[in-house]
Amino acid sequence: MVDGSEDAELVARCVAGDADAFAPLVGRYQGPLFTVALRMVGDREDARDLTQGVFVKAFEKLSTFDPSYRFFSWLYRIAINECLNFRSRRKPQEALGEELAAGETPELYARAEELSRGIEEALMKLPIEYRVVLVLRHFVDLSYDELSEVLLIPERTVKSRLYTARLLLGALLQPWRNER
């Protein structure tokens, strides 16, 4: 993660009227936020829309950001809340498959899709508090300290949830692995 003072300086410039100072923040956090959204909602287009919405909401609410906290924690909290709100408003839908990558055989593509779909389905079956810690730890690579800050829970609770989440995910994937 980036030094928090650099983010706080960019936020201060935005609040002071320099809208262009928001672009580096978008560039820095767009990928990780998209990953969080994708793993939370399971659809690329919805994840893109959510990511864009998070940045719009963050920009509109920049004046409420408390610089005594890290900007990325504040931003991820917005992202998680937006994903939770989205999931509560929307029924699950079947996603269309991606096109074959250049040079990929249909058999390899099918195996990769099956593996990806199995993991995604198992991840989506997890209770939200466990899915969030897995996504932020393994797909965004946040530390325990950063997870604690983003989720507003003690670090020992983060570790406990992560342990339980891994056990639950493993149990969900066990029957799937036995079939292959």
N, C-alpha and C positions, 0 to 999 in steps of 0.2 A: 504494500500500500504506500501511498504517497504521504509525504510530510503534511500533517494537518494544517500547519501554518500557511503553506502555499495555497491550499484550498480556501482557508479563511480569508486570505488576502484577495483572492479572486471573487469570493462572495461579497466582501466589503466593496470592491470596485463595482460590482453589479448593482448593489443596493444604492451606491452613490450615483448611478446613472450610466455606467459603462456596460451596456448590454453585451458588447463583444467579449467581455471577460468571462462570460458563461460558456463560450465555445470550448475552451480547454477542459472545463469540467465535464462537458458532454463527451468530448473525445476520450477522456480518461475513464469514465464510468459507463459508457454506452455498452461495451462488450459484456462486462460483468453483470450489469442490470438485465441485459437481454437473456443471459444464461439463467439468471434467477427466474425471470418471468417464464422462460421456456420450460424450465423444470417444474415450475409451480402450476402452469396451465396446460402444458403438453401440446401446444399448437404454435407453430412458428409465426403465423400472421397475427394471432392474438398477442403473442409475446412482443412482436414489433410494435403493435398498437399500444400495448401497456407500457413498454419502455418509453415510447414517445410521450405518452400521457404523464408518466412519472416526471420527466424533465419539464414538461409544461407546468405541472403542479408545483414542482420545486422552484421553478423560476418565479412563479406567481407568489410563492410564500417565502422567498428568500429573506425578507425582512424579519421573519419569525425565527430564523436560524440563530441558535445560541452558539457563538464561537468558542465557548468553553468546552464544547463537544466536537467530535470529529465530523466533518461534513459527510463523509461516506456513510457513517452510521445513520445519520439523519436521512440521507438519500435512500439507503437500503430499507430503512423503516417505512418510508413512503412506498417503495416498490412492493414490499411484502404486504402492506395494507391494501394497495391497489389490486394485487393478485388475489388476495383473500376476498375482497369485494367482488371482483370479476367472477371468481368461482362460485360465489353464493348467488349471483344473478344468472348464471349460465348453466345450462345442462351440458354434459359431456357430448362431444361430437366425434365421429370417426374422421381422422385426418387422411387426406389423400397422400399416396406415396410420392417420394421424390423421384426425379428422373435418374436413370443410370448415369453414373460418372463415366467419363471417357476411359475406355479400356477395361471396364468392369464387366465380368460375365454375369448373365442373369442369375446363375446359381450362387455366385459369391454375393451378389446384391441381395438376393432373397435371404441368405443366411444372416447377413449383416442387419437387414431389416427386421428379421425375426428376433435376433438378439436385442436389438435396440427397442423393439416393441415390447418384448418381455420385461426388460428393465424398466421401461417407462410405465408399463401397466402396474408393475409391482410398486414403483415409486408413488404412483397416483393412489394406490390403495392404502398407503400409510396415513395415519392421522396427521393433520396439518402441522402440529408442533414438532413431529419427528421429521417430516418431509423438509421443513424449513431448515432445520439444523444440518441435515444431510446435504441439501442443495448448497447452502452457504459455505459449508466446510469443504465439500469435495468438488463442487463445480465452480465456486468462486474463490476457494482457497483462503477463506478467512481463518485467522487464528482463534483460539478459544477466547482470548481477551476481546478480540473484535466481535466475535459472536455474542459475547456477553453484553457488549455495548450496543450492538444493533438490536438484539432481542429484548434488551432491558431485563435480563435475568442474571443471577449470579453465575460465575464461571463453573462452579461445581454442578449447577443445574444443567448447564450446557453439556458438560462431560457426561452426565447421567443420561440426558436425552439422546446424545449422539450414540452412546453405547446401546441404549434400548432401540434406537432407530436402526442401527446396524443389525442387531439381532432380528428385529421384525422383518427387515428387508431380506436378510438371509433366509428366514423361514418362508417368506413369500416366493423367493426364487428357487428354493429346494425342489419342489415338485416340477417346476419348469426345467431345471437342470437334469433331473432324473429321466425326463422324456427324451432328451437329446442324446 
